[in-house]
Amino acid sequence: MKKIKIDDIAKKAGVSIATVSRVLNGSDTVKEETRKKVIRVADKMGYHINTINENIRISSKIILILIPDFYNPFTSTVISGILDSLNMHGYKAVFASTKNFDNNFEDYYKFCQSLSLAGIISLDSNSIQGNNILQGLSRNFPMVMCSEYPEKNELSFVSIDDKKSARTATEYLISLGRKKIAIINSSITNKYARHRQKGFLNTLSDYNIEIDKNWIINLSTIDYDLAYTNVKSLLSSKNRPNAIFAVSDVYAVASVNAAKSLGLNVPHDVSIVGFDNESVSKMSSPSITTISQPSYDIGFQSAELVMELIEHKDKKQKSIIFDTDLIVRDSTAIFVENKN
């Protein structure tokens, strides 16, 4: 087979060699239309990025795991799945928080090159979507998005249907006769938060249920204290909701404790549904009704998928969407109007 060179791609795409080089190295100085054209031509011609380093990468046994933070119980369970898979394949993991990088591709690339990585698994898509960071990394290393993924990208990913899951939670609260439903959510710059909020709002709209804008709470991070303070303020208002959909079990536990601190009964005064089915949801008093997602399996399959990319068994984009389940516990109950 004839070796494909950069100048071959340049001629076929009708651009300069410098432009091709910038595109293949993830530079953000190329127009999006041109970038897509060059990538399309390169793929069609069978050109693979970093062929010189291919043998180094195959012999390397290091996978970089990019994460937004270490404090979310969901993240910990996902990582357990990733590590078990990597261990089975004889690979080691290096962890890095996206908060520790400058917001440019070069900073990420230098770090990755210094490790001679075999591949990358990212639990964060929000922090790396700008400045062509995501495109640059994925063009230079086998890469899989875990749980979080950019909606307009052709990367392989493993996740759940967040909109459908949010609908399940919201419809359950509605089935209990609860129509004054609030949502406590993360920043909608995150895919999961954006989709869960959309699923929640769409469901209310389908059931002709109005929502007070003050009942939509978006927090900057998944943090117990921050959630507790905001929910306590919400439940202290005259027009308080009688149900809360919390998009994280951490938020749900904070909501339960905030309600109890005000003398409210959970589930009768306020019913609460969480998300993730992490251990904190079982330890809470009352135990929390929650959407269970297979966090461990999401991590495990993400690692399996990056193994496939490293070994070139399947170069095409692949997506795995896991189902979720509603686990009914003690934080929800049928609404009975207080006539006193």
Phi and psi in degrees as a GROMACS rama.xvg file:
@    title "Ramachandran Plot"
@    xaxis  label "Phi"
@    yaxis  label "Psi"
@TYPE xy
-66.5249  135.231  LYS-2
-72.7746  126.468  LYS-3
-84.3095  127.967  ILE-4
-108.383  162.605  LYS-5
-61.4989  -37.1663  ILE-6
-68.5199  -26.2429  ASP-7
-65.2617  -42.2577  ASP-8
-65.9347  -41.024  ILE-9
-60.006  -44.6702  ALA-10
-63.6272  -44.7379  LYS-11
-66.4087  -37.1615  LYS-12
-86.0715  -13.1516  ALA-13
72.883  34.4667  GLY-14
-130.928  175.32  VAL-15
-79.0024  160.589  SER-16
-61.9081  -38.2056  ILE-17
-61.3102  -39.1539  ALA-18
-64.465  -44.286  THR-19
-60.3374  -44.39  VAL-20
-60.0347  -43.3367  SER-21
-64.6872  -41.4625  ARG-22
-63.2708  -47.9071  VAL-23
-69.525  -17.5069  LEU-24
-104.026  10.3621  ASN-25
77.5726  19.9504  GLY-26
-66.5197  146.638  SER-27
-97.0188  14.7155  ASP-28
-94.0246  2.09805  THR-29
-104.369  138.619  VAL-30
-59.5093  145.888  LYS-31
-58.588  -41.7269  GLU-32
-61.7293  -43.7157  GLU-33
-66.642  -41.8724  THR-34
-58.0688  -46.8952  ARG-35
-63.2945  -39.0569  LYS-36
-63.66  -45.9997  LYS-37
-63.2843  -44.2868  VAL-38
-62.9231  -40.9094  ILE-39
-62.7739  -44.7473  ARG-40
-65.3194  -43.8172  VAL-41
-61.3906  -44.3386  ALA-42
-64.0715  -42.2999  ASP-43
-64.2828  -33.7062  LYS-44
-82.7593  -6.43701  MET-45
82.6907  23.3958  GLY-46
-83.4286  130.757  TYR-47
-114.073  130.624  HIS-48
-64.0141  143.592  ILE-49
56.4226  43.0566  ASN-50
-62.865  -27.5996  THR-51
-63.6177  -37.2105  ILE-52
-90.7457  5.67927  ASN-53
-59.6691  -45.8658  GLU-54
-65.0553  -36.443  ASN-55
-63.4363  -42.3448  ILE-56
-67.387  -41.4511  ARG-57
-63.9043  -38.8978  ILE-58
-75.4636  -21.9653  SER-59
-71.3686  146.33  SER-60
-122.633  34.0718  LYS-61
-117.171  127.91  ILE-62
-114.086  127.8  ILE-63
-86.2126  130.099  LEU-64
-112.468  111.988  ILE-65
-91.7574  127.353  LEU-66
-133.894  150.709  ILE-67
-77.9137  -32.9471  PRO-68
-162.114  169.571  ASP-69
-107.413  3.81117  PHE-70
-100.74  -6.64239  TYR-71
-88.8277  124.066  ASN-72
-55.3579  -34.8954  PRO-73
-58.4836  -45.1587  PHE-74
-60.1144  -41.0348  THR-75
-62.1239  -41.5983  SER-76
-69.0737  -40.6108  THR-77
-59.5437  -45.4688  VAL-78
-61.8785  -36.1692  ILE-79
-58.624  -42.7862  SER-80
-64.5172  -42.6094  GLY-81
-60.3661  -48.161  ILE-82
-64.6684  -37.727  LEU-83
-63.6063  -41.8083  ASP-84
-65.869  -47.0106  SER-85
-60.7271  -39.3288  LEU-86
-62.9685  -39.1532  ASN-87
-61.7663  -33.3972  MET-88
-93.8101  2.06343  HIS-89
77.8704  25.1224  GLY-90
-104.989  154.814  TYR-91
-111.468  156.625  LYS-92
-113.317  141.951  ALA-93
-119.146  128.963  VAL-94
-102.062  141.919  PHE-95
-146.192  135.404  ALA-96
-86.5107  133.564  SER-97
-63.8542  -16.5729  THR-98
-70.636  -17.6988  LYS-99
-91.1757  -0.510004  ASN-100
-104.303  151.714  PHE-101
-69.9006  154.628  ASP-102
-82.5173  60.5818  ASN-103
-152.437  154.567  ASN-104
-62.9822  -39.0693  PHE-105
-58.3602  -39.696  GLU-106
-64.185  -45.2472  ASP-107
-63.888  -44.9923  TYR-108
-63.5428  -42.8917  TYR-109
-61.4411  -41.7393  LYS-110
-63.6459  -45.4952  PHE-111
-64.1455  -42.1522  CYS-112
-63.81  -35.8666  GLN-113
-65.6176  -21.4449  SER-114
-97.2947  -8.69202  LEU-115
50.3824  55.1003  SER-116
-64.1899  149.051  LEU-117
-87.4972  -31.2314  ALA-118
-174.71  177.663  GLY-119
-133.885  137.088  ILE-120
-119.992  123.942  ILE-121
-116.656  126.966  SER-122
-94.6155  4.99936  LEU-123
-130.478  119.153  ASP-124
-106.903  -27.0021  SER-125
-63.2662  -45.2356  ASN-126
-73.299  -20.0359  SER-127
-113.747  12.827  ILE-128
-80.4631  -28.8239  GLN-129
-80.0295  163.257  GLY-130
55.6187  28.6093  ASN-131
59.6171  22.9585  ASN-132
-63.702  -48.7067  ILE-133
-62.2085  -46.1209  LEU-134
-62.696  -42.731  GLN-135
-64.474  -44.3748  GLY-136
-64.5706  -44.7876  LEU-137
-70.4946  -23.8906  SER-138
-79.9774  -20.1455  ARG-139
-107.691  -16.524  ASN-140
-141.078  145.508  PHE-141
-58.5886  127.887  PRO-142
-141.829  137.515  MET-143
-129.654  135.573  VAL-144
-91.0644  131.779  MET-145
-113.664  115.657  CYS-146
72.1144  -62.633  SER-147
-87.7834  139.873  GLU-148
-155.897  147.649  TYR-149
-72.5827  136.199  PRO-150
-70.7054  -29.85  GLU-151
-109.736  68.2762  LYS-152
-155.528  159.165  ASN-153
-107.425  32.4074  GLU-154
-85.2628  152.064  LEU-155
-72.4816  143.368  SER-156
-151.706  160.176  PHE-157
-128.577  127.738  VAL-158
-162.397  -162.589  SER-159
-127.844  171.908  ILE-160
-90.4942  95.7063  ASP-161
-66.9668  -35.7631  ASP-162
-65.0594  -45.8625  LYS-163
-63.4417  -40.6786  LYS-164
-65.2046  -40.4635  SER-165
-65.3504  -36.9784  ALA-166
-62.6116  -43.2191  ARG-167
-58.1613  -45.7899  THR-168
-64.3464  -44.3113  ALA-169
-69.1145  -42.3403  THR-170
-64.0442  -33.3623  GLU-171
-65.6559  -43.916  TYR-172
-62.5575  -39.8993  LEU-173
-63.8711  -39.1381  ILE-174
-64.0701  -20.8283  SER-175
-86.8418  4.12185  LEU-176
85.8771  14.7208  GLY-177
-98.9494  120.675  ARG-178
-119.871  -6.15185  LYS-179
-103.623  81.3022  LYS-180
-111.175  127.801  ILE-181
-102.457  163.411  ALA-182
-128.992  132.948  ILE-183
-113.811  119.981  ILE-184
-136.423  167.159  ASN-185
-84.6109  -172.979  SER-186
-68.2151  134.46  SER-187
-76.7219  7.59935  ILE-188
-71.5218  -19.6814  THR-189
-85.2033  137.38  ASN-190
-58.0087  -47.9687  LYS-191
-61.4051  -41.1522  TYR-192
-68.5075  -40.9456  ALA-193
-63.7151  -44.4932  ARG-194
-70.5978  -39.3005  HIS-195
-67.2231  -38.9286  ARG-196
-67.1711  -39.2291  GLN-197
-65.8774  -42.0707  LYS-198
-62.4305  -39.3878  GLY-199
-63.1775  -51.6144  PHE-200
-67.2692  -39.2294  LEU-201
-63.3836  -37.7394  ASN-202
-66.4841  -45.3382  THR-203
-59.3484  -41.2641  LEU-204
-63.6885  -41.6785  SER-205
-63.0101  -28.4101  ASP-206
-98.7405  10.9962  TYR-207
55.614  40.5578  ASN-208
-106.538  123.337  ILE-209
-82.5726  154.052  GLU-210
-129.343  135.664  ILE-211
-71.4106  130.453  ASP-212
-59.4041  -25.8978  LYS-213
-71.412  -11.1602  ASN-214
-91.3579  2.60746  TRP-215
-103.743  107.655  ILE-216
-110.936  122.055  ILE-217
-116.621  118.945  ASN-218
-103.717  156.351  LEU-219
-73.8731  -24.0046  SER-220
-155.146  164.147  THR-221
-82.6948  100.051  ILE-222
-140.311  127.008  ASP-223
-60.3888  -51.6149  TYR-224
-62.0474  -40.7813  ASP-225
-63.776  -42.6933  LEU-226
-66.4268  -43.6674  ALA-227
-56.9911  -47.42  TYR-228
-62.0495  -44.9365  THR-229
-69.499  -40.97  ASN-230
-70.07  -37.7678  VAL-231
-61.6539  -40.813  LYS-232
-64.6441  -42.0789  SER-233
-61.8422  -46.3587  LEU-234
-77.1431  -9.64672  LEU-235
-87.0133  -10.6376  SER-236
-75.2034  158.264  SER-237
-64.1929  -42.1077  LYS-238
-97.0868  74.934  ASN-239
-93.4112  150.172  ARG-240
-73.867  160.379  PRO-241
-108.205  9.50455  ASN-242
-156.43  151.281  ALA-243
-135.354  130.438  ILE-244
-100.494  111.935  PHE-245
-101.992  124.31  ALA-246
-80.7897  7.02108  VAL-247
-148.356  145.673  SER-248
-63.2414  -28.7141  ASP-249
-61.7889  -44.7095  VAL-250
-63.5203  -38.4598  TYR-251
-65.6734  -44.4177  ALA-252
-62.2363  -42.2424  VAL-253
-61.5851  -38.9383  ALA-254
-65.9302  -43.3746  SER-255
-59.2675  -47.8971  VAL-256
-70.149  -33.394  ASN-257
-65.6751  -42.4742  ALA-258
-63.3421  -45.1131  ALA-259
-63.8976  -33.9129  LYS-260
-66.8589  -21.4557  SER-261
-95.701  4.46055  LEU-262
80.8582  13.0653  GLY-263
-85.5421  147.268  LEU-264
-92.5552  126.275  ASN-265
-107.906  114.202  VAL-266
-108.199  -2.11999  PRO-267
-73.3878  -48.2176  HIS-268
-73.9735  -40.8126  ASP-269
-139.075  122.238  VAL-270
-96.5225  141.839  SER-271
-132.031  130.794  ILE-272
-116.623  130.025  VAL-273
-100.914  -164.308  GLY-274
-152.5  129.676  PHE-275
123.211  -37.3644  ASP-276
62.4685  44.0911  ASN-277
-81.6253  168.798  GLU-278
-58.4285  -29.4387  SER-279
-62.1861  -27.6698  VAL-280
-70.797  -27.877  SER-281
-83.4571  -31.3727  LYS-282
-81.3605  -18.0743  MET-283
-64.2347  153.431  SER-284
-124.872  109.533  SER-285
-73.1105  161.106  PRO-286
-64.2435  151.79  SER-287
-101.836  128.454  ILE-288
-65.7755  132.144  THR-289
-151.708  158.769  THR-290
-84.6883  121.365  ILE-291
-94.0227  119.548  SER-292
-113.225  145.593  GLN-293
-76.8947  72.7325  PRO-294
-55.5612  -46.456  SER-295
-61.5438  -45.8858  TYR-296
-64.4829  -36.0155  ASP-297
-60.7227  -44.3469  ILE-298
-66.1333  -45.974  GLY-299
-60.2779  -47.2842  PHE-300
-69.4973  -28.9531  GLN-301
-63.5538  -41.6879  SER-302
-68.1977  -40.3545  ALA-303
-61.3572  -38.3678  GLU-304
-68.9483  -39.6054  LEU-305
-68.271  -29.5724  VAL-306
-62.1195  -41.7974  MET-307
-60.6204  -43.0253  GLU-308
-65.6495  -39.8269  LEU-309
-64.474  -40.9642  ILE-310
-87.575  2.40189  GLU-311
59.8985  30.154  HIS-312
-72.7489  -31.8376  LYS-313
-150.943  110.141  ASP-314
-90.8603  -10.2928  LYS-315
-78.2333  155.137  LYS-316
-60.8045  136.57  GLN-317
-136.24  135.448  LYS-318
-124.083  139.522  SER-319
-123.168  119.441  ILE-320
-113.481  116.513  ILE-321
-88.2157  149.94  PHE-322
-79.2465  158.017  ASP-323
-121.471  163.543  THR-324
-133.132  150.838  ASP-325
-90.7852  121.754  LEU-326
-104.627  111.076  ILE-327
-88.3965  124.489  VAL-328
-128.094  -141.338  ARG-329
-99.8216  1.00271  ASP-330
-90.1541  4.55946  SER-331
-131.323  146.65  THR-332
-157.872  160.727  ALA-333
-62.2139  136.492  ILE-334
-75.2829  127.568  PHE-335
-122.537  118.299  VAL-336
-67.8068  132.461  GLU-337
-83.3619  114.511  ASN-338
-90.2562  -0.252913  LYS-339
